[in-house]
């Protein structure tokens, strides 16, 4: 499926803004992304396996708030990351 990567995470994907990944759930998709692009998962999910507060996921243009959301092979996943700091 297509995964759209936000600008702050593109250093992990060699600058690619769109990549392909697989997974039956959002958690499995993140595992596949991390296999392909080591270290990206930790920027999205914390050490307690929870979505980081400043990251939002949209599957087929609908916001999702859980990692166990089921995915299909033709879904599109958009990852949005808010910038923070002062």
C-alpha positions in Angstrom: 0.0 0.0 0.0 1.0 3.6 -0.4 2.4 5.4 2.7 2.9 9.2 2.6 5.8 10.3 4.7 5.9 13.8 6.3 8.9 16.1 5.7 10.5 15.6 9.1 10.7 11.9 8.6 12.0 11.8 5.0 15.6 11.6 6.1 14.8 8.0 7.0 13.3 7.3 3.5 16.2 8.9 1.6 13.9 11.8 0.8 11.0 9.8 -0.5 7.7 11.4 0.3 5.8 8.3 -0.7 6.9 4.7 0.0 5.3 1.2 -0.2 4.8 -1.0 2.8 2.6 -3.9 3.9 0.7 -4.9 7.0 -2.7 -6.1 8.0 -2.8 -3.4 10.7 -1.3 -0.1 11.3 1.1 -1.6 13.8 2.3 -4.2 11.2 2.7 -1.5 8.7 5.0 0.4 11.0 7.0 -2.7 11.6 7.4 -3.1 7.8 8.4 0.6 7.5 11.0 0.1 10.3 12.4 -3.0 8.5 12.8 -1.0 5.3 13.9 2.3 7.0 15.5 1.5 10.4 14.7 3.9 13.2 11.5 5.5 11.6 9.1 3.6 13.9 10.6 5.1 17.1 9.9 8.6 15.7 6.2 7.6 15.3 5.5 5.3 18.3 7.0 5.6 21.8 8.7 3.0 23.9 5.3 2.0 25.4 4.0 1.2 21.8 1.7 4.2 21.8 1.4 6.8 19.0 3.4 9.8 19.8 1.2 12.8 20.7 2.4 15.0 17.7 1.8 12.3 15.1 -1.5 11.7 13.3 -2.5 8.9 11.0 -5.1 9.0 8.2 -6.2 5.8 6.4 -8.1 6.6 3.2 -8.5 10.2 4.4 -10.1 9.2 7.8 -8.1 9.9 11.0 -7.4 6.8 13.0 -6.2 6.8 16.6 -5.2 3.2 17.3 -2.4 0.9 16.0 -4.7 -2.1 15.7 -6.7 -0.6 12.9 -7.1 -3.1 10.1 -5.6 -2.2 6.7 -6.3 -3.5 3.2 -3.8 -3.9 0.4 -5.2 -0.9 -1.5 -5.4 1.5 1.4 -3.5 4.8 1.5 -1.9 5.8 4.8 -0.9 9.4 5.5 1.4 10.2 8.4 1.3 13.8 9.6 3.8 15.1 12.2 3.3 18.4 13.9 6.4 20.5 14.5 7.0 21.4 18.1 9.5 23.6 19.9 9.9 27.2 20.7 
